[in-house]
Amino acid sequence: MDRKEILSKVDHTLLAQTATWEEIRQICDDAVSYGTASVCIPPSYVKQAKDYLEGKVKICTVIGFPNGYHTTAVKEFETRDAIANGADEIDMVINLGWLRNKQFEQVEEEIRILKNACGDKLLKVIIETCLLTEEEKVKMCQIVTAAGADYIKTSTGFSTSGATMEDIRLFAAHVGEGVKIKAAGGISDFEDAEEFIRLGADRLGTSRLVKQAKEIH
């Protein structure tokens, strides 16, 4: 798999709390130059990025980020607001406390509500694998599938660790038909990225690959 094909599966990401517009603009430029799937940026920059990019690259943003314990009503408002501002893809964080409490119906209903708010836009569901048991990860594969989301995603990048090969194998074995996989956090290089894709990841959340591509040039 060549670098161009790998980059076409990358959500080129900048979600640092201190991110400036100049930094966001730079990753937008890089996303266009290197043909990434999207830029993944904070909600407050979506409208500005939409105006700047003029449709050259899809815009992804995050909802309930990074902890996931906002109320469903807040997450739904965030989602509708992000889409109104021009977001093409939504990455939401689940309520991990509900999952731990085995409030599975509430977790599923929240995802379903946000998917409804997305309309025809993609919804990716971040389950923060580093904080879950294997049993909880398998359960989330089932819930994400039942709720009709488009992707299950490993990590926010703001917790104790990011994506692992084992998690992608587990997802691939347990998600239902039509649900794709996004690996995020800790993807170190193109070789690493290719292995994640081989195991079943359709998207990669990272900033490192574009940086490495620039260095190679």
C-alpha positions in Angstrom: 0.0 0.0 0.0 1.6 3.3 -1.0 1.7 6.5 1.1 -1.0 8.2 -1.0 -3.5 5.5 -0.4 -2.8 5.5 3.4 -3.1 9.3 3.6 -6.5 9.0 1.8 -7.7 7.2 5.0 -6.4 9.8 7.4 -8.5 12.2 9.4 -5.7 14.8 9.8 -6.2 15.9 13.4 -5.6 18.9 15.6 -7.6 19.0 18.8 -5.2 20.6 21.2 -7.0 23.1 23.6 -4.5 25.8 22.6 -4.9 25.4 18.8 -4.9 28.7 17.0 -6.5 29.6 13.7 -3.1 29.8 12.1 -2.4 26.2 13.2 -5.9 25.0 12.0 -5.4 26.8 8.7 -2.0 25.0 8.2 -3.5 21.5 8.8 -6.3 22.5 6.3 -3.7 23.4 3.7 -1.8 20.2 4.4 -4.9 18.1 4.2 -5.6 19.5 0.7 -1.9 19.0 -0.4 -1.7 15.4 0.8 -5.2 14.3 0.0 -6.4 13.2 3.5 -10.0 12.0 4.1 -10.7 15.0 6.3 -9.5 17.5 8.9 -10.6 16.8 12.4 -10.8 20.1 14.3 -12.4 21.7 17.3 -16.1 22.7 16.9 -15.3 26.4 17.3 -13.2 26.4 14.1 -15.6 24.5 11.9 -17.4 27.5 10.3 -14.1 29.3 9.7 -12.5 26.2 8.2 -15.6 25.6 6.0 -15.4 29.1 4.6 -11.6 28.7 4.1 -11.6 25.3 2.5 -14.5 25.9 0.1 -15.3 22.1 -0.1 -11.7 21.0 -0.9 -11.6 18.6 2.1 -14.2 17.2 4.4 -14.5 18.7 7.9 -14.8 16.4 10.9 -15.4 17.7 14.5 -15.9 16.2 17.9 -18.9 16.1 20.2 -19.0 15.5 24.0 -15.3 15.7 23.8 -13.1 14.4 25.4 -15.0 12.9 28.5 -18.4 12.0 27.0 -20.4 12.8 30.1 -22.4 15.7 28.7 -26.1 15.2 28.7 -27.6 13.8 25.5 -29.5 17.1 24.9 -26.1 18.9 25.0 -24.5 16.5 22.6 -27.5 16.7 20.2 -27.3 20.5 20.2 -23.5 20.3 19.6 -24.1 18.0 16.7 -26.8 20.1 15.1 -24.7 23.2 15.6 -21.6 21.6 14.1 -23.5 20.5 11.0 -25.1 23.9 10.6 -21.6 25.4 10.7 -20.4 23.1 8.0 -19.2 19.9 9.5 -19.3 16.8 7.2 -18.5 14.2 9.9 -19.1 13.9 13.6 -16.9 12.0 16.1 -18.9 11.6 19.4 -17.7 10.3 22.8 -20.0 7.8 24.5 -21.0 8.2 28.2 -18.5 5.8 29.8 -20.2 5.9 33.1 -23.5 4.7 31.6 -21.6 1.8 30.0 -20.0 0.9 33.3 -23.4 1.0 34.9 -24.7 -1.4 32.2 -27.2 1.3 31.0 -26.8 -0.2 27.6 -30.2 1.1 26.3 -29.3 4.7 27.2 -25.9 4.4 25.5 -27.6 3.0 22.3 -30.4 5.6 22.4 -27.9 8.5 22.7 -26.0 7.2 19.6 -29.3 6.8 17.7 -30.3 10.4 18.6 -27.0 11.8 17.4 -27.1 9.7 14.2 -30.6 11.2 13.6 -29.2 14.7 14.2 -26.4 13.9 11.7 -28.8 13.2 8.8 -26.7 12.1 5.9 -23.4 13.1 7.6 -21.1 10.4 9.0 -21.2 9.6 12.7 -18.2 8.0 14.4 -18.5 6.7 17.9 -15.5 7.0 20.2 -15.6 4.4 23.0 -12.2 5.1 24.6 -10.9 1.5 24.5 -8.1 2.1 27.0 -10.7 2.5 29.8 -12.8 -0.5 28.9 -12.7 -4.2 29.5 -12.7 -6.6 26.6 -16.3 -7.5 27.4 -17.3 -3.8 27.3 -15.5 -3.3 24.0 -17.4 -6.2 22.5 -20.7 -4.8 23.9 -20.0 -1.5 22.3 -19.4 -3.1 18.9 -22.9 -4.5 19.3 -24.4 -1.2 20.5 -22.8 0.9 17.8 -24.1 -1.6 15.2 -27.6 -1.6 16.6 -27.7 2.2 16.8 -26.9 2.7 13.1 -23.7 4.6 13.5 -21.2 4.6 10.6 -18.0 4.0 12.5 -16.7 2.7 15.8 -13.6 4.6 16.9 -11.0 3.6 19.5 -9.9 6.7 21.3 -10.0 10.5 21.9 -6.2 10.7 22.1 -6.8 12.5 25.5 -6.8 9.5 27.8 -4.2 6.9 29.0 -3.4 5.5 25.5 -4.6 5.3 21.9 -5.4 2.6 19.4 -3.9 -0.9 19.6 -3.7 -3.6 17.0 -5.6 -5.9 19.4 -8.5 -3.5 19.6 -8.8 -3.3 15.8 -8.8 -7.1 15.6 -11.5 -7.2 18.3 -13.6 -4.6 16.5 -13.2 -6.4 13.1 -14.5 -9.6 14.7 -17.5 -8.1 16.4 -18.9 -5.1 14.5 -22.0 -5.7 12.4 -22.3 -5.3 8.6 -21.9 -1.7 7.5 -20.0 -0.4 10.5 -16.5 0.8 9.7 -13.5 1.1 12.1 -11.4 4.2 13.0 -8.1 3.8 14.8 -7.0 7.0 16.6 -4.1 7.9 18.9 -0.6 6.5 18.9 -0.3 5.7 15.2 3.4 6.4 14.9 4.4 5.9 11.2 3.3 4.6 7.8 4.3 1.0 8.6 2.1 1.2 11.7 -0.7 2.7 9.7 -0.6 0.1 7.0 -0.9 -2.7 9.7 -3.9 -0.9 11.2 -5.6 -0.8 7.8 -4.7 -4.5 7.1 -6.4 -5.5 10.4 -9.6 -3.7 9.4 -9.3 0.1 10.1 -10.9 2.2 7.4 -9.9 5.5 8.9 -6.9 6.7 11.0 -7.0 9.6 13.3 -3.5 11.1 13.4 -1.4 14.2 12.7 1.9 12.3 12.5 1.6 10.8 9.0 1.2 14.2 7.2 4.2 15.5 9.2 6.2 12.5 8.1 5.1 12.9 4.5 6.3 16.5 4.5 9.7 15.5 5.9 10.1 12.8 3.2 9.5 15.5 0.6 
